[in-house]
Amino acid sequence: MKSYLDRALAMSPLLHFPEELERIIIPSGRSYDQRHEENKGLEPAAVDIKETPKEYVFYADVPGLTKSDIQVYVEEEKVLVIKCQGGKRKRDAVEDEEGCKYLRMERNRSPKFLRKFTLPGDANVEGISASCVDGVLTVTVPRIPPAMKSKTIQISVN
């Protein structure tokens, strides 16, 4: 009989199936995420993407990072890049005391990551804004409103 862990590991490829299927079906459309060779050695960061009628909003957890640790920019006029170099972990002042040492350090990894997202055609790259509050980076990309469709009016002739 398989253990719970064995079953979970067997199911893990299915967790990313919707994204993989979207990449196959729509290779240049809304296949937001791009994974490149330059990501090697960097931790993958979970990013949530929300689409509203007026904007696209990207959320990334960046605990302990400051504004200077995070870079958000656009490449090639259509690729949103979120890059975190990782900051120094803030430790308690107890570390400075003579004779004190950590017995265990499980939070020692600094969050370094690089994520790239292909923006849809209606994204307004000139209006992108970003903020970081309580360890959550929020990048907002406004949408360009659709052009007004012309309307044909029937004229009755007497």
Buried (B, 14 or more C-beta within 10 A) or exposed (E): EEEEEEEEEEEEEEEEEEEEEBBEEEEEEBBBBBEEEEBEEBEEBEBEBEEEEEBBBBEBBBEBBEEEBBEBEBEEEBBBBBBBBBBEEEEEEEEEEEEEEEEEEEEEEBBBBBBBBBBBEEBBBEEBEBEBEEEEBBBBBBBEEEEEEEEEEEEEEE
